[in-house]
């Protein structure tokens, strides 16, 4: 019998220390890859297979936990939906272009930044909304709608970027990759989700569900390790660019959170809906970006999506720590904010992976 409490503790632990484990995976991968010498080029086929296995481990559990219930309610919150879509597919890519041009000279590294901020919002954003005591129901709808719309938007904007910046974007390979790592896993994930609910029932499924985001995060650590291990010599040559990517992440996270906080307040969003819009707007699904970059592009494109989770988790957790102060900014005078009554039923939605 699986202990649900232990699964929750494992999920929360991995989420809390996600940045630490990603850094460990990067460092160990680099050091091991640099010491491996001729072993790496002699075992490229094995490493490619291991990379694919890690991607499946990372992507599939995330798809099982995607929650498409309540999509209609998301369209009713039209103002929030427009903001979330513009932030995901407008604000993020625009900043990627601006900051990439300022800090990076290599076009493939810039493409990696663009791809990292073009992917849809992370389903883990729902968990952060829950920790912020925001409107989980609305956040769930935002994540689901954004993820569906990302399927056609990613290749369209990636193709535009390639044309505008004279970077080779293999469109057929990109579309094939999206089918392989988003559409097919999403369909199989929905079938699996439905089958598990039918077999286990709502209560038991809720008990087991924390295992899915845990497996996704473990898959992310594995894929980051494999990428940096397989391409350690290349990464070493671009170490200064990796530092520049750190600066890009800091600037983007700071400006985006400040902008969303004051912009939504100016639009007279209440605290609960503002949080439901903020986290799906900024919390990017870097697991998907890593998978797309690894399968459809060169190793240089993978660098940005691989290191951004370190900063994303730091910024979002710091924002959560500021919850009482942000609630006061939105006019809540109590010591801390509480859930609204319509959010009681949504804890299952919080269990989605990165």
WOJOCOR-V461234 format. One record per residue. SS is DSSP state (~ for helix, > for strand, _ for the rest). OMEGA is omega in whole degrees, 0 to 359 (none if undefined). D_LAST is the distance of its C-alpha to the last C-alpha in Angstrom with 2 decimals. Layout:
BEGIN
ss=SS omega=OMEGA d_last=D_LAST
ss=SS omega=OMEGA d_last=D_LAST
END
This chain:
BEGIN
ss=_ omega=180 d_last=26.14
ss=_ omega=179 d_last=22.55
ss=_ omega=182 d_last=22.41
ss=~ omega=181 d_last=19.93
ss=~ omega=179 d_last=20.31
ss=~ omega=178 d_last=19.45
ss=~ omega=178 d_last=16.24
ss=~ omega=180 d_last=15.29
ss=~ omega=178 d_last=16.48
ss=~ omega=179 d_last=14.50
ss=~ omega=182 d_last=11.14
ss=~ omega=179 d_last=12.41
ss=~ omega=180 d_last=13.75
ss=~ omega=179 d_last=10.79
ss=~ omega=182 d_last=8.89
ss=~ omega=184 d_last=12.30
ss=_ omega=181 d_last=13.00
ss=~ omega=181 d_last=9.83
ss=~ omega=181 d_last=12.06
ss=~ omega=183 d_last=14.94
ss=~ omega=176 d_last=13.60
ss=~ omega=178 d_last=12.41
ss=~ omega=179 d_last=15.95
ss=~ omega=179 d_last=17.54
ss=~ omega=179 d_last=16.11
ss=~ omega=184 d_last=17.41
ss=~ omega=180 d_last=20.72
ss=~ omega=179 d_last=21.43
ss=~ omega=180 d_last=20.62
ss=~ omega=183 d_last=22.95
ss=~ omega=180 d_last=25.67
ss=~ omega=180 d_last=25.71
ss=~ omega=179 d_last=25.75
ss=~ omega=181 d_last=28.57
ss=~ omega=185 d_last=30.54
ss=~ omega=177 d_last=30.06
ss=_ omega=185 d_last=32.61
ss=_ omega=182 d_last=33.72
ss=~ omega=184 d_last=31.53
ss=~ omega=180 d_last=28.54
ss=~ omega=180 d_last=30.57
ss=~ omega=183 d_last=32.37
ss=_ omega=180 d_last=29.28
ss=~ omega=182 d_last=27.30
ss=~ omega=179 d_last=27.21
ss=~ omega=181 d_last=25.79
ss=~ omega=176 d_last=23.06
ss=~ omega=177 d_last=22.16
ss=~ omega=179 d_last=22.00
ss=~ omega=177 d_last=19.82
ss=~ omega=179 d_last=17.43
ss=~ omega=178 d_last=17.37
ss=~ omega=180 d_last=16.88
ss=~ omega=179 d_last=13.86
ss=~ omega=178 d_last=12.35
ss=~ omega=178 d_last=13.33
ss=~ omega=183 d_last=11.94
ss=~ omega=189 d_last=8.43
ss=~ omega=190 d_last=8.81
ss=~ omega=180 d_last=11.18
ss=~ omega=178 d_last=9.78
ss=~ omega=180 d_last=7.04
ss=~ omega=178 d_last=10.32
ss=~ omega=184 d_last=12.30
ss=_ omega=175 d_last=10.61
ss=_ omega=184 d_last=10.90
ss=_ omega=181 d_last=13.85
ss=_ omega=175 d_last=16.56
ss=_ omega=175 d_last=19.18
ss=_ omega=179 d_last=20.84
ss=~ omega=180 d_last=20.38
ss=~ omega=179 d_last=24.03
ss=~ omega=178 d_last=23.50
ss=~ omega=179 d_last=21.05
ss=~ omega=177 d_last=23.87
ss=~ omega=176 d_last=26.28
ss=_ omega=191 d_last=24.41
ss=~ omega=181 d_last=25.39
ss=~ omega=178 d_last=25.55
ss=~ omega=182 d_last=22.00
ss=~ omega=180 d_last=20.80
ss=~ omega=180 d_last=22.84
ss=~ omega=182 d_last=21.51
ss=~ omega=180 d_last=17.80
ss=~ omega=179 d_last=18.68
ss=~ omega=178 d_last=20.86
ss=~ omega=182 d_last=18.37
ss=~ omega=189 d_last=15.69
ss=~ omega=177 d_last=18.32
ss=~ omega=182 d_last=21.14
ss=~ omega=182 d_last=20.46
ss=~ omega=178 d_last=17.56
ss=~ omega=179 d_last=19.47
ss=~ omega=178 d_last=22.71
ss=~ omega=178 d_last=21.63
ss=~ omega=179 d_last=20.37
ss=~ omega=183 d_last=23.89
ss=~ omega=184 d_last=25.74
ss=~ omega=177 d_last=24.07
ss=~ omega=179 d_last=23.89
ss=~ omega=182 d_last=27.60
ss=~ omega=191 d_last=28.43
ss=~ omega=189 d_last=26.73
ss=_ omega=178 d_last=26.36
ss=_ omega=182 d_last=29.16
ss=_ omega=184 d_last=27.58
ss=~ omega=180 d_last=26.67
ss=~ omega=175 d_last=23.96
ss=~ omega=178 d_last=22.16
ss=~ omega=177 d_last=22.54
ss=~ omega=178 d_last=21.20
ss=~ omega=177 d_last=18.03
ss=~ omega=179 d_last=17.63
ss=~ omega=180 d_last=18.47
ss=~ omega=181 d_last=15.96
ss=~ omega=181 d_last=13.11
ss=_ omega=175 d_last=14.15
ss=_ omega=182 d_last=15.18
ss=_ omega=182 d_last=11.98
ss=_ omega=179 d_last=11.02
ss=> omega=182 d_last=9.19
ss=_ omega=175 d_last=5.62
ss=_ omega=174 d_last=6.26
ss=~ omega=176 d_last=5.25
ss=~ omega=180 d_last=8.25
ss=~ omega=177 d_last=10.34
ss=~ omega=178 d_last=10.11
ss=~ omega=175 d_last=11.23
ss=~ omega=177 d_last=13.88
ss=~ omega=178 d_last=15.00
ss=~ omega=178 d_last=15.47
ss=_ omega=182 d_last=17.32
ss=_ omega=178 d_last=19.31
ss=_ omega=184 d_last=18.90
ss=_ omega=184 d_last=19.33
ss=~ omega=182 d_last=16.52
ss=~ omega=179 d_last=18.35
ss=~ omega=180 d_last=18.51
ss=~ omega=179 d_last=14.88
ss=~ omega=179 d_last=13.98
ss=~ omega=180 d_last=16.56
ss=~ omega=181 d_last=15.41
ss=~ omega=183 d_last=11.87
ss=~ omega=181 d_last=13.69
ss=~ omega=181 d_last=16.50
ss=~ omega=181 d_last=14.66
ss=~ omega=179 d_last=12.69
ss=~ omega=182 d_last=16.15
ss=~ omega=180 d_last=17.99
ss=~ omega=184 d_last=15.80
ss=~ omega=175 d_last=17.25
ss=~ omega=186 d_last=20.71
ss=~ omega=183 d_last=19.95
ss=~ omega=180 d_last=18.06
ss=~ omega=180 d_last=21.11
ss=~ omega=182 d_last=23.59
ss=~ omega=177 d_last=22.46
ss=~ omega=177 d_last=21.81
ss=~ omega=177 d_last=25.34
ss=~ omega=181 d_last=26.74
ss=~ omega=179 d_last=25.30
ss=~ omega=180 d_last=26.78
ss=~ omega=183 d_last=30.11
ss=~ omega=185 d_last=30.26
ss=~ omega=175 d_last=29.42
ss=_ omega=176 d_last=31.10
ss=_ omega=180 d_last=28.10
ss=_ omega=176 d_last=28.01
ss=_ omega=182 d_last=25.24
ss=_ omega=190 d_last=25.82
ss=~ omega=181 d_last=25.36
ss=~ omega=178 d_last=26.09
ss=~ omega=179 d_last=23.75
ss=~ omega=180 d_last=20.97
ss=~ omega=178 d_last=21.72
ss=~ omega=179 d_last=21.97
ss=~ omega=179 d_last=18.58
ss=~ omega=177 d_last=17.00
ss=~ omega=185 d_last=19.03
ss=~ omega=187 d_last=18.00
ss=~ omega=177 d_last=14.21
ss=~ omega=189 d_last=13.68
ss=~ omega=181 d_last=16.92
ss=~ omega=176 d_last=18.03
ss=~ omega=179 d_last=14.83
ss=~ omega=179 d_last=14.53
ss=~ omega=179 d_last=18.19
ss=~ omega=178 d_last=18.09
ss=~ omega=178 d_last=15.05
ss=~ omega=178 d_last=17.10
ss=~ omega=179 d_last=20.14
ss=~ omega=178 d_last=18.55
ss=~ omega=180 d_last=17.24
ss=~ omega=181 d_last=20.79
ss=~ omega=179 d_last=22.49
ss=~ omega=177 d_last=20.76
ss=~ omega=181 d_last=21.63
ss=~ omega=184 d_last=25.14
ss=~ omega=187 d_last=25.61
ss=~ omega=188 d_last=24.17
ss=~ omega=185 d_last=24.68
ss=~ omega=185 d_last=22.53
ss=~ omega=182 d_last=23.15
ss=~ omega=176 d_last=22.44
ss=~ omega=178 d_last=19.33
ss=~ omega=179 d_last=18.02
ss=~ omega=182 d_last=19.12
ss=~ omega=192 d_last=17.35
ss=_ omega=179 d_last=14.05
ss=~ omega=180 d_last=12.33
ss=~ omega=184 d_last=12.65
ss=~ omega=177 d_last=10.07
ss=~ omega=178 d_last=6.84
ss=~ omega=179 d_last=9.13
ss=~ omega=178 d_last=9.93
ss=~ omega=181 d_last=6.60
ss=~ omega=176 d_last=6.53
ss=~ omega=176 d_last=10.21
ss=~ omega=178 d_last=10.01
ss=~ omega=178 d_last=8.38
ss=~ omega=182 d_last=11.27
ss=~ omega=182 d_last=13.63
ss=~ omega=177 d_last=13.14
ss=~ omega=177 d_last=13.49
ss=~ omega=183 d_last=16.52
ss=~ omega=181 d_last=18.02
ss=~ omega=182 d_last=17.80
ss=~ omega=176 d_last=19.46
ss=~ omega=183 d_last=21.84
ss=~ omega=186 d_last=22.95
ss=_ omega=186 d_last=23.54
ss=~ omega=181 d_last=24.63
ss=~ omega=179 d_last=27.95
ss=~ omega=180 d_last=26.47
ss=~ omega=179 d_last=23.94
ss=~ omega=181 d_last=26.91
ss=~ omega=183 d_last=28.88
ss=_ omega=184 d_last=26.32
ss=~ omega=179 d_last=25.52
ss=~ omega=177 d_last=27.04
ss=~ omega=176 d_last=24.76
ss=~ omega=177 d_last=21.69
ss=~ omega=177 d_last=23.27
ss=~ omega=176 d_last=23.81
ss=~ omega=175 d_last=20.12
ss=~ omega=179 d_last=19.61
ss=~ omega=179 d_last=22.21
ss=~ omega=180 d_last=20.61
ss=~ omega=180 d_last=17.30
ss=~ omega=181 d_last=19.49
ss=~ omega=182 d_last=21.60
ss=~ omega=182 d_last=18.95
ss=~ omega=182 d_last=17.09
ss=~ omega=183 d_last=20.48
ss=~ omega=184 d_last=22.11
ss=~ omega=181 d_last=19.33
ss=~ omega=178 d_last=19.02
ss=~ omega=180 d_last=22.82
ss=~ omega=182 d_last=23.40
ss=~ omega=181 d_last=21.28
ss=~ omega=185 d_last=22.84
ss=~ omega=179 d_last=26.38
ss=~ omega=181 d_last=26.09
ss=~ omega=175 d_last=24.89
ss=~ omega=179 d_last=27.54
ss=~ omega=178 d_last=30.11
ss=_ omega=177 d_last=29.27
ss=_ omega=168 d_last=29.96
ss=_ omega=171 d_last=26.61
ss=_ omega=185 d_last=26.65
ss=~ omega=187 d_last=24.20
ss=~ omega=179 d_last=22.16
ss=~ omega=178 d_last=21.74
ss=~ omega=179 d_last=21.23
ss=~ omega=178 d_last=18.14
ss=~ omega=178 d_last=16.86
ss=~ omega=187 d_last=17.46
ss=~ omega=186 d_last=16.39
ss=~ omega=175 d_last=12.72
ss=~ omega=178 d_last=11.91
ss=~ omega=189 d_last=14.29
ss=~ omega=183 d_last=12.88
ss=_ omega=186 d_last=9.13
ss=> omega=180 d_last=8.42
ss=_ omega=184 d_last=5.93
ss=~ omega=175 d_last=7.16
ss=~ omega=178 d_last=6.14
ss=~ omega=179 d_last=8.58
ss=~ omega=179 d_last=10.83
ss=~ omega=182 d_last=11.27
ss=~ omega=180 d_last=12.18
ss=~ omega=182 d_last=14.53
ss=~ omega=183 d_last=16.05
ss=~ omega=185 d_last=16.67
ss=~ omega=187 d_last=18.36
ss=~ omega=185 d_last=20.15
ss=_ omega=181 d_last=21.06
ss=_ omega=181 d_last=22.54
ss=~ omega=180 d_last=20.98
ss=~ omega=180 d_last=21.65
ss=~ omega=184 d_last=19.26
ss=~ omega=188 d_last=16.36
ss=~ omega=184 d_last=17.19
ss=~ omega=178 d_last=15.76
ss=~ omega=181 d_last=12.20
ss=~ omega=183 d_last=12.38
ss=~ omega=182 d_last=13.75
ss=~ omega=179 d_last=12.20
ss=~ omega=178 d_last=9.14
ss=~ omega=183 d_last=12.17
ss=~ omega=180 d_last=13.66
ss=~ omega=182 d_last=10.95
ss=~ omega=180 d_last=10.31
ss=~ omega=181 d_last=14.13
ss=~ omega=184 d_last=15.02
ss=~ omega=178 d_last=13.01
ss=~ omega=176 d_last=14.17
ss=~ omega=179 d_last=17.60
ss=~ omega=179 d_last=17.74
ss=~ omega=178 d_last=17.14
ss=~ omega=180 d_last=19.94
ss=_ omega=186 d_last=22.15
ss=~ omega=182 d_last=21.80
ss=~ omega=181 d_last=25.57
ss=~ omega=179 d_last=26.73
ss=~ omega=177 d_last=24.61
ss=~ omega=178 d_last=25.85
ss=~ omega=178 d_last=29.37
ss=~ omega=179 d_last=28.95
ss=_ omega=173 d_last=28.32
ss=_ omega=178 d_last=31.49
ss=_ omega=189 d_last=30.41
ss=_ omega=179 d_last=33.19
ss=_ omega=183 d_last=32.19
ss=_ omega=177 d_last=30.95
ss=_ omega=183 d_last=27.35
ss=_ omega=177 d_last=25.68
ss=_ omega=176 d_last=25.30
ss=_ omega=167 d_last=23.54
ss=_ omega=188 d_last=25.53
ss=~ omega=185 d_last=27.06
ss=~ omega=182 d_last=25.20
ss=~ omega=187 d_last=21.80
ss=~ omega=192 d_last=22.92
ss=~ omega=198 d_last=21.71
ss=~ omega=185 d_last=18.03
ss=~ omega=180 d_last=16.41
ss=~ omega=181 d_last=15.10
ss=~ omega=182 d_last=12.95
ss=~ omega=190 d_last=11.25
ss=~ omega=180 d_last=9.84
ss=_ omega=183 d_last=7.06
ss=_ omega=176 d_last=3.94
ss=_ omega=none d_last=0.00
END
